[in-house]
Amino acid sequence: MMVHIKRIQKIFLLALCFWGLPYFAAAQNRPQDIKVKLAQSYERAGDFETAVTLYEEAFSKDSSSPVIYDALRRNYQQLKRYDEAVALMRRWLRKNPNDPGLISQLGSIYILKSDEQKAFEMWDRAIALNPKSEMNYRIVGSAMLQSRLFDRTIDLYKRGRTACNNQTLFTSDIAYLYGIMLNYADATHEYLNLIRQNPAQLGIAQANIASYTSRADGLSASITVVEEAVKSDEANIPFQQLLAWLYMEGKYFDRAHNVYKIIDEKTNAGGRELFNFAERTLREKVYPVAVRTYQEIMNSYPKFELMVQVKFGYARSLEESDDMGDTLKLFGGLTPISKKDAAESKQRYAGAIEIFNQVIAEYPNTEFAARSLLDVALIKRDKFFALDDARSSLEILVTKYNRFPAISLEGIFNLGDVYLASGNLDLAGAQYKSLSEISLKVNPLREKAALRLAELDYFNYKFQDAVAKLTDLTLNPNSDVANNALSLKLFIQENLQSSEEALKEYARADLLKRQYKYTEALQYFETIVKKYPKANIVDEALIDIGDLLARMGKYAEAVSSYNRLITDFPESILLDRTLMKTGRVYQIGLNDETKAIESYEQLLEKFPTSLFANEARRRIREMRGDSI
């Protein structure tokens, strides 16, 4: 808004000052008036009364100086001495009776005096000097805008269109004014006129409309107007593009898909518009729409030039869609723990793996083949618990695709995780150590690998070594792993002091959990609770027990473990996280929305500033059906 007002003000000020340039130049050639300089210093200091007195004395000696005149007018206005300002301006106007800028400015002073009738008389007089001059309308319009007479400014600009016999004049100005008056429908109509005049203005119109699409009424009004425009002019591609963008802004992805399909056909884009739409929906995690769009490109445009990207995007969308439907996935990555779960998981992700394998076979030695290998390995590790298959894929990635260092390094890191899950801590450490020693300028995995090495010390009961490594990782507060390193460091130090034996058993259980040995891990955590009932580590063990039970589908027992933590450890720093997890188990695992809402509301009541507060509010709104 400020940019637009400043642009209009510049027009006004340039027009106002143009007539005074010769006088100003002459004044520069005269010796500087001491009174004027002194008055200027008082004005800068905020002593306007003294400044006015000095300016008046100077003006009485040189009434032809536009510099002194303007300074005196400005200070009269500052002191709200509007009658004196009017008298001064009328005196000056007698010398320049045909100056539209001066007349318009006098109109603005009358508005400040609350004499609207006189103001409009002045503005009508300025227009009457040349009623077919676009510049006159702009000068007067800017004066009205400064006086915040938005509706009257719109009327003036429309009058100017008629007088100048040009219905395209002032389009962006009128649209802008409608927007700040919250008349979003008429504002959108004007932006459509702007696009009609010049389709290249689509980006500008879109940027301006974006200033009010964040409001529900603004978005709704815009969509309605543009939908009507598209119906009456279906061949107008910029209108179609604007409508598609508005649908995307409103998260109406199915509607946007239909419009992008039309755009693609009408512009003979050969799938390019659909591809760009599919890529955006994938980024925005609208996986079902992304799946359908990628599939459509493969079927309709089999020779599409970016088919490798289409297939890779399709596989990623399938994978993420399947992930969303994995009801067991309550807390991070989940590996199936029974043969039945494994079979269901394989069936769920079979489509994604099939397409990833197509990419690997049809586009070997490409970056997309490398990424596909990595994705297949992660699915096999995290969804099927097929560690040998995962290792095989990662070894191929690391050895044959090292010309893609970012992906190859990720392969090394995940290979270390596979070795860790397999129980081979030495080989896991070798992978992490190799990453931590790579001195690339961009190596985001170096610190993650260093954190893993610290975790290995922790798993091996080398607690002091782990603390030393973790301390180094906390020195950079901007690091991605600093918070995790600090949490583990404090956890080790606190529990090492209170009970080293309990910490060892916890580390053992933690390792079993990392190795997907949920039943064994559960037994160790339960032993800790029974064996060390007063230890500080028990609240951590209870939340782990709840997580494992939830992963095993024992939702009621999981809630019981969480509730025990809430009851027995009212001062625990894990309470807000526990309430969040309780709500999620009720919502996703037990399908009890009433209990879920109770848990989320309890979190908001007890921990209003929690990191989980926004997520809890969102879930409550979703379950209640409120508009988000």
Backbone torsions as a table, in degrees:
resi	resn	phi	psi	omega
1	MET	NA	-44.4	-178.0
2	MET	-62.8	-37.3	-180.0
3	VAL	-62.8	-42.7	-177.9
4	HIS	-65.4	-45.3	-179.5
5	ILE	-62.9	-41.5	179.9
6	LYS	-62.1	-37.2	179.0
7	ARG	-63.3	-42.6	179.9
8	ILE	-68.1	-40.4	179.9
9	GLN	-61.9	-35.9	178.6
10	LYS	-60.7	-42.8	178.5
11	ILE	-59.0	-45.6	-177.4
12	PHE	-62.8	-48.7	-176.5
13	LEU	-67.9	-37.1	177.9
14	LEU	-63.1	-44.1	179.5
15	ALA	-64.4	-39.7	-178.5
16	LEU	-66.2	-39.8	-173.3
17	CYS	-86.4	-16.4	-172.1
18	PHE	-57.2	-43.3	-177.4
19	TRP	-65.2	-21.6	-175.3
20	GLY	-92.3	-2.5	-175.2
21	LEU	-61.2	-43.9	-179.9
22	PRO	-60.1	-41.2	-179.6
23	TYR	-65.8	-40.0	-178.8
24	PHE	-63.3	-42.5	178.9
25	ALA	-61.5	-41.3	-179.9
26	ALA	-64.7	-40.3	-179.2
27	ALA	-62.4	-32.6	-179.0
28	GLN	-65.9	-26.1	-177.6
29	ASN	-85.6	-11.1	178.2
30	ARG	-89.7	157.3	174.0
31	PRO	-58.9	140.3	-176.4
32	GLN	-67.1	136.7	-179.2
33	ASP	-76.6	121.2	-177.4
34	ILE	-60.3	-39.1	-178.9
35	LYS	-63.5	-39.6	-179.4
36	VAL	-65.6	-43.2	179.5
37	LYS	-63.6	-39.7	179.1
38	LEU	-66.7	-40.8	178.6
39	ALA	-62.6	-39.1	179.8
40	GLN	-63.7	-37.5	179.5
41	SER	-67.5	-39.2	176.4
42	TYR	-65.6	-38.7	179.8
43	GLU	-63.3	-43.4	179.0
44	ARG	-63.2	-31.7	180.0
45	ALA	-81.0	-6.2	178.8
46	GLY	88.8	6.7	177.5
47	ASP	-92.4	79.6	-173.1
48	PHE	-72.5	-31.2	179.8
49	GLU	-61.3	-48.5	179.1
50	THR	-66.0	-39.3	179.3
51	ALA	-60.6	-43.2	-179.9
52	VAL	-61.0	-44.7	-179.8
53	THR	-57.3	-45.7	-179.3
54	LEU	-68.7	-40.3	177.9
55	TYR	-64.3	-38.1	179.0
56	GLU	-62.7	-42.5	178.4
57	GLU	-63.1	-42.8	179.7
58	ALA	-66.3	-39.3	-178.3
59	PHE	-67.9	-32.9	179.0
60	SER	-64.8	-26.4	179.6
61	LYS	-90.3	-25.9	-177.9
62	ASP	-143.5	80.4	-176.8
63	SER	-80.3	2.3	178.8
64	SER	-99.3	-2.5	-176.2
65	SER	-81.8	114.5	178.1
66	PRO	-65.6	-27.1	179.8
67	VAL	-67.0	-46.1	-179.9
68	ILE	-69.0	-42.1	178.6
69	TYR	-56.0	-49.9	-175.7
70	ASP	-65.6	-38.2	178.4
71	ALA	-64.4	-42.2	179.9
72	LEU	-65.9	-43.9	177.7
73	ARG	-60.5	-42.9	-178.1
74	ARG	-62.3	-41.5	-178.4
75	ASN	-75.9	-32.9	172.0
76	TYR	-59.0	-43.8	-178.8
77	GLN	-66.4	-38.7	179.3
78	GLN	-62.2	-36.5	-178.6
79	LEU	-90.2	3.6	-179.3
80	LYS	60.9	29.8	174.9
81	ARG	-92.4	69.5	-169.9
82	TYR	-68.7	-35.0	-180.0
83	ASP	-61.5	-42.4	179.0
84	GLU	-67.9	-36.1	177.3
85	ALA	-63.7	-42.6	179.0
86	VAL	-62.3	-45.6	-179.5
87	ALA	-60.9	-44.0	179.0
88	LEU	-61.1	-45.6	-176.2
89	MET	-68.9	-36.9	178.0
90	ARG	-67.2	-35.7	175.8
91	ARG	-62.7	-44.1	-179.9
92	TRP	-69.7	-33.1	-179.2
93	LEU	-66.2	-29.0	178.0
94	ARG	-62.3	-28.8	178.0
95	LYS	-81.2	-25.5	-176.2
96	ASN	-133.5	65.7	-170.4
97	PRO	-67.4	-17.5	-175.2
98	ASN	-111.6	27.1	179.4
99	ASP	-95.8	109.1	-176.1
100	PRO	-65.6	-32.3	179.7
101	GLY	-65.6	-44.1	-179.8
102	LEU	-65.8	-42.9	179.3
103	ILE	-63.9	-42.1	179.4
104	SER	-63.8	-39.7	179.2
105	GLN	-65.6	-36.7	176.3
106	LEU	-63.0	-38.4	175.6
107	GLY	-59.3	-40.1	178.8
108	SER	-63.7	-37.1	177.4
109	ILE	-64.6	-39.3	177.7
110	TYR	-63.3	-34.3	175.7
111	ILE	-63.5	-41.2	177.7
112	LEU	-63.7	-29.0	177.1
113	LYS	-81.4	-2.3	-176.3
114	SER	66.1	29.5	176.8
115	ASP	-110.8	77.1	-174.3
116	GLU	-64.0	-36.0	-179.6
117	GLN	-59.4	-47.9	179.7
118	LYS	-64.2	-38.1	-178.9
119	ALA	-60.1	-47.4	-178.2
120	PHE	-70.9	-26.9	173.1
121	GLU	-62.9	-42.5	178.7
122	MET	-64.9	-44.8	-177.6
123	TRP	-67.6	-37.3	175.5
124	ASP	-64.6	-36.4	179.0
125	ARG	-65.3	-40.4	179.5
126	ALA	-64.0	-41.8	179.5
127	ILE	-66.3	-39.3	-176.3
128	ALA	-64.6	-19.6	176.9
129	LEU	-58.3	-36.7	176.2
130	ASN	-158.8	85.8	-172.5
131	PRO	-65.8	-6.5	178.4
132	LYS	-110.9	16.1	-178.8
133	SER	-95.8	117.5	177.0
134	GLU	-58.4	-39.8	-177.8
135	MET	-63.1	-37.8	178.6
136	ASN	-61.2	-41.9	179.4
137	TYR	-66.2	-37.1	178.9
138	ARG	-67.6	-40.8	179.9
139	ILE	-63.2	-48.6	-179.8
140	VAL	-67.1	-40.4	179.8
141	GLY	-61.1	-40.1	178.9
142	SER	-66.0	-34.3	176.3
143	ALA	-66.3	-42.8	177.4
144	MET	-64.0	-39.6	-179.3
145	LEU	-64.9	-40.4	176.2
146	GLN	-61.7	-28.7	178.2
147	SER	-87.7	3.4	176.7
148	ARG	61.9	33.5	175.3
149	LEU	-95.5	69.6	-169.9
150	PHE	-64.2	-46.2	-177.6
151	ASP	-66.4	-37.9	178.7
152	ARG	-70.0	-30.8	176.5
153	THR	-66.2	-41.7	177.3
154	ILE	-59.7	-45.4	179.5
155	ASP	-59.7	-41.0	179.8
156	LEU	-63.2	-45.7	-179.1
157	TYR	-64.4	-37.9	177.1
158	LYS	-66.4	-38.4	174.9
159	ARG	-61.6	-39.0	178.7
160	GLY	-65.3	-36.7	176.2
161	ARG	-57.4	-47.1	-178.2
162	THR	-66.2	-46.5	-176.9
163	ALA	-63.5	-37.7	-178.8
164	CYS	-87.5	-0.9	179.2
165	ASN	54.2	45.4	-179.3
166	ASN	-147.2	100.6	-175.9
167	GLN	-75.3	-1.1	178.5
168	THR	-95.5	-5.1	-178.4
169	LEU	-68.4	148.7	169.9
170	PHE	61.3	20.2	-176.3
171	THR	-59.5	-52.1	-177.3
172	SER	-66.0	-33.9	179.1
173	ASP	-66.0	-45.2	-179.4
174	ILE	-66.4	-42.2	179.3
175	ALA	-60.2	-43.8	179.3
176	TYR	-60.5	-44.1	-178.8
177	LEU	-65.5	-41.4	175.8
178	TYR	-59.4	-38.9	-178.9
179	GLY	-62.3	-46.4	-178.0
180	ILE	-73.7	-15.5	174.0
181	MET	-90.2	5.0	179.6
182	LEU	65.7	19.7	174.8
183	ASN	-93.7	77.7	-169.5
184	TYR	-71.0	-31.2	-179.9
185	ALA	-64.2	-50.9	-179.2
186	ASP	-67.2	-34.2	176.5
187	ALA	-60.7	-43.8	-180.0
188	THR	-66.0	-38.8	175.7
189	HIS	-56.5	-42.9	-179.1
190	GLU	-67.3	-39.3	178.2
191	TYR	-66.3	-32.6	174.2
192	LEU	-65.0	-38.7	175.9
193	ASN	-61.6	-38.6	178.6
194	LEU	-61.1	-41.7	179.8
195	ILE	-69.3	-37.3	177.2
196	ARG	-60.6	-41.7	-179.7
197	GLN	-64.7	-40.7	-176.5
198	ASN	-152.2	101.0	-178.5
199	PRO	-55.4	-24.3	179.0
200	ALA	-67.4	-12.4	179.7
201	GLN	-83.7	5.4	-178.5
202	LEU	-54.8	-45.3	-178.5
203	GLY	-61.8	-40.7	179.3
204	ILE	-66.3	-45.4	179.2
205	ALA	-60.4	-44.0	-179.4
206	GLN	-61.8	-42.4	-180.0
207	ALA	-63.2	-37.9	179.8
208	ASN	-73.4	-39.7	177.9
209	ILE	-63.8	-33.0	-179.9
210	ALA	-60.6	-19.3	179.9
211	SER	-69.3	-16.1	178.8
212	TYR	-128.5	1.3	177.8
213	THR	-74.8	-11.6	175.8
214	SER	-71.8	-16.6	175.0
215	ARG	-91.2	136.9	-177.3
216	ALA	-58.9	-42.1	-179.8
217	ASP	-70.3	-32.6	177.7
218	GLY	-67.5	-44.2	179.1
219	LEU	-64.6	-45.6	-178.5
220	SER	-61.4	-45.7	179.8
221	ALA	-62.9	-42.3	-179.2
222	SER	-62.6	-45.9	-178.9
223	ILE	-62.0	-44.7	-179.4
224	THR	-59.3	-46.8	-178.0
225	VAL	-64.6	-44.8	-177.1
226	VAL	-71.0	-35.8	175.3
227	GLU	-59.2	-42.9	177.8
228	GLU	-63.3	-41.0	-179.9
229	ALA	-64.7	-39.7	179.3
230	VAL	-66.2	-39.8	178.8
231	LYS	-60.9	-38.9	-177.7
232	SER	-84.0	-14.1	-178.7
233	ASP	-147.2	70.5	-174.6
234	GLU	-65.6	-22.1	-178.1
235	ALA	-80.8	-8.3	-177.6
236	ASN	-80.0	100.3	-176.1
237	ILE	-64.3	-43.4	178.0
238	PRO	-58.4	-34.5	176.2
239	PHE	-64.3	-42.5	178.8
240	GLN	-61.9	-41.7	-179.2
241	GLN	-65.8	-38.7	177.8
242	LEU	-65.0	-40.9	179.3
243	LEU	-64.8	-43.3	178.9
244	ALA	-60.7	-42.2	178.7
245	TRP	-63.1	-42.3	179.2
246	LEU	-63.1	-40.1	176.7
247	TYR	-61.6	-40.2	178.3
248	MET	-65.4	-39.9	177.9
249	GLU	-61.2	-36.8	-179.8
250	GLY	-86.4	2.9	-177.6
251	LYS	63.9	27.4	175.9
252	TYR	-93.3	71.8	-169.0
253	PHE	-69.4	-33.5	178.4
254	ASP	-64.4	-42.9	178.2
255	ARG	-65.4	-41.5	179.4
256	ALA	-61.9	-39.3	178.7
257	HIS	-57.4	-44.8	-179.4
258	ASN	-62.9	-39.7	-179.0
259	VAL	-70.4	-42.3	179.4
260	TYR	-64.2	-31.2	176.4
261	LYS	-64.4	-42.1	177.3
262	ILE	-63.8	-45.7	-179.6
263	ILE	-60.0	-44.1	-179.6
264	ASP	-59.8	-43.6	-179.2
265	GLU	-68.5	-45.6	-175.1
266	LYS	-71.1	-26.4	-179.8
267	THR	-98.7	3.8	-177.9
268	ASN	52.2	43.8	-175.6
269	ALA	-78.0	-10.3	176.6
270	GLY	63.2	28.9	178.3
271	GLY	101.0	-9.4	-176.1
272	ARG	-62.4	-44.0	180.0
273	GLU	-64.1	-41.9	178.1
274	LEU	-64.0	-38.2	179.9
275	PHE	-63.8	-45.9	179.5
276	ASN	-60.9	-38.9	178.2
277	PHE	-65.4	-43.7	-179.8
278	ALA	-61.7	-42.4	180.0
279	GLU	-62.1	-39.6	-179.6
280	ARG	-68.9	-41.7	179.8
281	THR	-65.0	-33.0	175.6
282	LEU	-65.1	-44.3	178.7
283	ARG	-62.8	-35.0	-177.9
284	GLU	-89.0	6.2	173.6
285	LYS	66.0	30.7	174.8
286	VAL	-96.4	70.9	-166.6
287	TYR	-64.1	-42.6	-179.8
288	PRO	-59.0	-40.5	178.7
289	VAL	-69.4	-38.8	177.9
290	ALA	-62.0	-44.2	179.1
291	VAL	-57.7	-48.3	-177.4
292	ARG	-63.8	-38.3	-177.1
293	THR	-72.2	-45.4	176.9
294	TYR	-59.2	-42.4	-179.8
295	GLN	-61.7	-39.9	179.5
296	GLU	-63.7	-40.4	178.8
297	ILE	-64.5	-43.8	-179.0
298	MET	-62.7	-37.0	-178.1
299	ASN	-78.5	-40.5	-173.7
300	SER	-88.6	-27.1	-176.3
301	TYR	-131.1	68.9	-175.1
302	PRO	-61.8	-19.3	179.8
303	LYS	-105.6	22.5	180.0
304	PHE	-56.6	133.7	-171.3
305	GLU	-65.1	-23.0	-179.7
306	LEU	-110.2	38.2	-174.7
307	MET	-60.4	-32.8	178.7
308	VAL	-61.3	-40.0	178.7
309	GLN	-70.6	-35.4	177.8
310	VAL	-62.2	-48.5	-178.2
311	LYS	-65.7	-40.2	178.6
312	PHE	-64.9	-44.3	177.8
313	GLY	-62.2	-38.2	178.7
314	TYR	-63.4	-44.8	179.5
315	ALA	-63.9	-43.3	179.0
316	ARG	-62.2	-40.8	-179.8
317	SER	-65.6	-40.9	176.7
318	LEU	-62.0	-44.7	-179.5
319	GLU	-60.0	-47.7	-177.6
320	GLU	-69.4	-34.7	176.6
321	SER	-62.5	-43.3	178.8
322	ASP	-64.6	-37.1	-179.9
323	ASP	-63.6	-39.1	179.8
324	MET	-64.7	-31.8	-179.0
325	GLY	-85.4	-1.2	-179.2
326	ASP	-79.8	93.5	-174.8
327	THR	-67.3	-16.3	177.6
328	LEU	-77.9	-15.0	-173.4
329	LYS	-83.0	83.5	-179.1
330	LEU	-94.2	-35.5	-172.7
331	PHE	-137.1	91.5	176.6
332	GLY	70.4	-160.8	-178.1
333	GLY	-64.3	137.0	-177.0
334	LEU	-127.6	130.2	174.5
335	THR	-104.9	132.4	177.9
336	PRO	-59.7	144.2	-173.6
337	ILE	-112.4	-6.2	177.8
338	SER	-126.9	162.9	178.6
339	LYS	-60.4	-38.1	179.1
340	LYS	-63.4	-46.8	178.7
341	ASP	-61.5	-41.7	-179.8
342	ALA	-62.1	-42.0	179.7
343	ALA	-63.8	-43.8	179.3
344	GLU	-64.5	-39.5	-179.2
345	SER	-66.4	-40.8	178.5
346	LYS	-62.6	-40.1	179.0
347	GLN	-65.9	-39.3	-177.7
348	ARG	-64.5	-41.8	-174.0
349	TYR	-97.8	4.4	-176.0
350	ALA	-60.8	-40.9	-178.4
351	GLY	-62.6	-43.5	-179.8
352	ALA	-63.9	-44.4	-179.1
353	ILE	-63.6	-39.4	179.7
354	GLU	-59.0	-44.7	-179.1
355	ILE	-71.3	-39.6	176.3
356	PHE	-58.8	-41.8	179.7
357	ASN	-66.4	-32.7	174.5
358	GLN	-62.5	-44.6	179.1
359	VAL	-60.6	-44.0	-179.6
360	ILE	-62.1	-40.4	-176.7
361	ALA	-78.0	-40.4	-174.0
362	GLU	-85.4	-24.4	-177.6
363	TYR	-130.2	58.4	-177.3
364	PRO	-64.5	155.3	176.1
365	ASN	65.4	17.4	176.4
366	THR	-105.6	163.9	177.5
367	GLU	-61.8	-34.9	-178.9
368	PHE	-69.8	-32.3	174.5
369	ALA	-65.7	-40.5	178.5
370	ALA	-62.9	-45.0	179.7
371	ARG	-65.3	-35.4	178.9
372	SER	-65.8	-41.4	176.5
373	LEU	-58.6	-43.5	-179.6
374	LEU	-63.7	-44.4	-178.9
375	ASP	-64.9	-42.1	178.6
376	VAL	-61.1	-42.8	-179.8
377	ALA	-61.4	-42.2	-178.0
378	LEU	-69.2	-37.4	176.7
379	ILE	-63.4	-44.7	-178.9
380	LYS	-64.9	-35.5	179.9
381	ARG	-75.4	-49.5	-170.2
382	ASP	-87.5	-24.6	-176.3
383	LYS	-106.5	-33.5	-177.2
384	PHE	-104.8	-15.4	-172.5
385	PHE	57.6	32.9	177.9
386	ALA	-93.5	78.2	-171.9
387	LEU	-65.6	-36.6	179.4
388	ASP	-64.9	-43.4	178.4
389	ASP	-64.5	-41.7	179.1
390	ALA	-61.9	-44.6	179.4
391	ARG	-60.9	-41.6	-179.3
392	SER	-60.2	-45.6	179.5
393	SER	-63.7	-42.1	-178.3
394	LEU	-68.3	-36.4	178.6
395	GLU	-65.9	-38.4	175.6
396	ILE	-63.3	-44.5	179.9
397	LEU	-59.1	-47.6	-175.5
398	VAL	-67.2	-37.0	-174.9
399	THR	-87.0	-36.7	-173.2
400	LYS	-100.4	-12.1	-175.1
401	TYR	-125.3	32.6	-178.7
402	ASN	-73.7	-4.7	174.3
403	ARG	-77.2	-6.1	172.3
404	PHE	-111.3	78.9	-168.7
405	PRO	-57.2	-38.4	-177.4
406	ALA	-61.9	-42.7	-179.0
407	ILE	-74.9	-39.2	179.8
408	SER	-62.3	-42.1	178.5
409	LEU	-63.7	-38.2	177.2
410	GLU	-64.9	-35.4	176.5
411	GLY	-63.1	-42.9	178.8
412	ILE	-61.2	-44.6	-179.0
413	PHE	-61.0	-46.9	-178.7
414	ASN	-70.9	-28.6	174.2
415	LEU	-64.1	-39.2	174.6
416	GLY	-59.9	-41.5	178.6
417	ASP	-64.9	-35.6	178.1
418	VAL	-65.9	-43.9	177.3
419	TYR	-61.6	-39.7	178.7
420	LEU	-62.0	-45.5	179.6
421	ALA	-65.1	-29.3	-179.6
422	SER	-81.2	-7.9	179.5
423	GLY	93.9	2.1	-179.9
424	ASN	-96.1	83.1	-174.6
425	LEU	-69.7	-29.3	179.9
426	ASP	-66.8	-47.3	178.2
427	LEU	-65.8	-35.9	176.3
428	ALA	-60.8	-45.9	179.5
429	GLY	-61.2	-36.1	179.4
430	ALA	-63.1	-40.6	179.0
431	GLN	-65.2	-48.4	-178.8
432	TYR	-62.8	-40.0	-178.8
433	LYS	-64.1	-39.2	180.0
434	SER	-63.8	-36.5	178.4
435	LEU	-70.1	-41.4	-177.1
436	SER	-67.9	-17.5	-178.3
437	GLU	-98.0	-6.9	179.3
438	ILE	-74.8	125.0	-173.5
439	SER	-101.0	42.9	174.8
440	LEU	-72.5	148.2	177.7
441	LYS	-62.0	-40.1	179.0
442	VAL	-111.7	100.0	178.6
443	ASN	-142.1	78.2	-175.8
444	PRO	-64.2	-15.0	-177.6
445	LEU	-88.9	-8.3	-176.9
446	ARG	-60.1	-48.1	-178.1
447	GLU	-71.6	-34.3	176.7
448	LYS	-64.2	-39.0	178.1
449	ALA	-66.7	-38.9	178.3
450	ALA	-63.7	-37.6	176.6
451	LEU	-64.0	-40.9	177.9
452	ARG	-61.4	-38.9	179.3
453	LEU	-64.3	-37.8	176.1
454	ALA	-65.4	-38.6	178.6
455	GLU	-65.1	-37.1	177.1
456	LEU	-61.4	-41.8	175.1
457	ASP	-59.3	-41.2	178.8
458	TYR	-63.2	-45.2	179.2
459	PHE	-64.0	-30.2	-179.6
460	ASN	-91.2	12.2	178.3
461	TYR	66.5	17.2	175.6
462	LYS	-89.1	69.3	-168.1
463	PHE	-66.6	-39.7	-179.5
464	GLN	-67.7	-39.4	176.7
465	ASP	-62.8	-40.9	178.9
466	ALA	-62.1	-45.3	-179.7
467	VAL	-60.3	-41.1	179.8
468	ALA	-61.8	-45.2	179.6
469	LYS	-65.9	-41.3	-178.7
470	LEU	-66.6	-35.3	177.8
471	THR	-60.2	-44.1	177.8
472	ASP	-59.5	-38.1	-177.2
473	LEU	-73.2	-19.5	179.5
474	THR	-88.1	-4.2	-177.3
475	LEU	-70.1	-25.9	178.3
476	ASN	-104.0	100.6	-176.2
477	PRO	-66.1	-18.2	179.9
478	ASN	-87.2	-2.8	-179.5
479	SER	-68.4	147.1	178.7
480	ASP	-67.1	-24.0	-175.9
481	VAL	-103.9	0.3	-174.1
482	ALA	-58.5	-44.4	-178.1
483	ASN	-64.9	-43.7	178.7
484	ASN	-63.6	-40.2	179.7
485	ALA	-64.3	-43.0	-179.6
486	LEU	-64.7	-42.0	179.9
487	SER	-61.5	-46.5	-179.4
488	LEU	-67.1	-39.2	179.1
489	LYS	-60.7	-48.5	-179.0
490	LEU	-65.2	-37.8	178.9
491	PHE	-62.1	-45.9	-179.6
492	ILE	-64.6	-47.6	-176.3
493	GLN	-62.9	-44.2	-178.1
494	GLU	-63.1	-46.7	-175.0
495	ASN	-82.4	-20.4	175.4
496	LEU	-68.3	-34.2	179.3
497	GLN	-72.4	-42.8	-173.4
498	SER	-81.0	-40.7	-179.0
499	SER	-164.9	99.4	-179.0
500	GLU	-65.7	-35.4	-179.3
501	GLU	-64.8	-41.4	178.1
502	ALA	-64.4	-38.9	178.8
503	LEU	-63.6	-40.0	179.2
504	LYS	-62.7	-43.9	179.9
505	GLU	-65.7	-36.7	178.2
506	TYR	-65.8	-43.6	179.2
507	ALA	-60.2	-38.7	178.2
508	ARG	-63.7	-44.6	178.9
509	ALA	-65.3	-38.8	179.7
510	ASP	-62.8	-40.8	178.3
511	LEU	-65.3	-43.2	178.4
512	LEU	-61.0	-37.9	177.5
513	LYS	-64.6	-41.4	178.6
514	ARG	-64.3	-25.7	-179.5
515	GLN	-93.8	12.0	177.2
516	TYR	64.7	19.8	176.9
517	LYS	-93.7	72.4	-169.6
518	TYR	-65.2	-41.0	-177.3
519	THR	-63.5	-45.7	179.5
520	GLU	-65.9	-42.4	179.6
521	ALA	-60.8	-42.0	-179.7
522	LEU	-59.6	-41.8	-179.9
523	GLN	-62.3	-41.5	179.9
524	TYR	-65.3	-44.2	-179.8
525	PHE	-63.8	-39.9	178.5
526	GLU	-66.2	-34.9	176.8
527	THR	-63.7	-41.4	179.3
528	ILE	-59.5	-44.9	-178.5
529	VAL	-61.5	-40.5	-178.9
530	LYS	-76.0	-40.0	-172.4
531	LYS	-80.7	-32.1	-177.0
532	TYR	-126.8	62.0	-173.1
533	PRO	-61.9	-24.6	-177.9
534	LYS	-99.5	-2.3	-176.6
535	ALA	-72.6	150.3	-179.7
536	ASN	-63.3	-22.3	-173.0
537	ILE	-77.6	-10.1	-173.6
538	VAL	-64.6	-38.8	-179.7
539	ASP	-62.6	-38.3	176.0
540	GLU	-62.7	-42.2	-179.0
541	ALA	-64.2	-39.3	-179.9
542	LEU	-64.2	-40.1	179.5
543	ILE	-70.0	-34.3	175.8
544	ASP	-66.0	-41.1	177.8
545	ILE	-59.9	-45.2	178.4
546	GLY	-60.1	-44.3	179.9
547	ASP	-60.9	-45.4	-178.2
548	LEU	-65.8	-41.7	178.4
549	LEU	-63.2	-38.5	177.8
550	ALA	-64.8	-42.2	179.1
551	ARG	-65.3	-27.7	-180.0
552	MET	-88.6	2.9	178.1
553	GLY	82.3	8.5	179.3
554	LYS	-95.1	72.7	-168.6
555	TYR	-68.9	-41.6	-179.6
556	ALA	-63.1	-40.6	178.4
557	GLU	-67.6	-34.7	177.5
558	ALA	-62.4	-45.4	178.8
559	VAL	-61.5	-39.0	179.4
560	SER	-61.0	-41.6	179.3
561	SER	-65.8	-42.9	178.3
562	TYR	-62.6	-42.5	-178.4
563	ASN	-65.6	-33.8	177.4
564	ARG	-63.7	-40.5	177.9
565	LEU	-61.7	-45.6	-178.1
566	ILE	-61.9	-38.8	-177.5
567	THR	-77.8	-46.0	-172.9
568	ASP	-84.3	-20.6	-177.1
569	PHE	-128.9	66.0	-175.5
570	PRO	-64.0	-16.5	-179.8
571	GLU	-99.9	3.1	-176.2
572	SER	-64.2	142.4	177.7
573	ILE	-75.9	-3.7	-178.3
574	LEU	-96.1	4.7	-172.1
575	LEU	-63.8	-43.2	-178.1
576	ASP	-65.6	-40.6	177.6
577	ARG	-64.1	-39.0	-179.4
578	THR	-65.4	-42.4	177.5
579	LEU	-63.1	-37.3	178.1
580	MET	-64.4	-43.3	-179.4
581	LYS	-68.3	-36.7	177.0
582	THR	-60.4	-46.3	178.6
583	GLY	-60.2	-40.3	-178.5
584	ARG	-68.2	-37.3	177.6
585	VAL	-66.1	-43.3	177.1
586	TYR	-61.3	-42.9	-174.8
587	GLN	-72.2	-49.6	-172.1
588	ILE	-93.8	-39.7	-175.7
589	GLY	-84.3	-47.0	-175.3
590	LEU	-98.7	-6.7	180.0
591	ASN	53.9	37.3	178.6
592	ASP	-110.8	89.0	-174.2
593	GLU	-68.2	-31.7	179.2
594	THR	-61.7	-48.1	178.8
595	LYS	-67.1	-36.3	179.3
596	ALA	-62.0	-46.9	-179.8
597	ILE	-62.3	-39.5	177.8
598	GLU	-59.5	-42.6	-179.9
599	SER	-65.5	-44.5	179.7
600	TYR	-64.7	-39.6	179.5
601	GLU	-67.6	-35.2	176.5
602	GLN	-64.3	-39.1	176.6
603	LEU	-60.7	-47.4	-177.9
604	LEU	-64.9	-35.1	-179.0
605	GLU	-71.0	-44.3	-175.5
606	LYS	-84.4	-30.9	-174.9
607	PHE	-133.6	67.5	-175.9
608	PRO	-62.1	-22.4	-179.2
609	THR	-101.6	11.9	-178.4
610	SER	-62.8	152.6	175.6
611	LEU	-63.8	-20.4	-178.3
612	PHE	-92.8	-1.1	-173.3
613	ALA	-60.9	-47.8	-178.1
614	ASN	-62.8	-40.7	178.9
615	GLU	-65.4	-39.3	178.6
616	ALA	-62.9	-43.8	178.4
617	ARG	-61.8	-43.0	-179.3
618	ARG	-61.0	-43.1	-178.4
619	ARG	-67.8	-36.4	176.8
620	ILE	-62.4	-44.8	-179.9
621	ARG	-62.6	-41.4	179.7
622	GLU	-60.6	-46.4	-176.7
623	MET	-70.1	-31.7	179.2
624	ARG	-82.4	-11.9	-179.7
625	GLY	80.5	16.8	177.2
626	ASP	-69.8	157.4	175.8
627	SER	-76.5	136.7	-174.4
628	ILE	-102.1	NA	NA
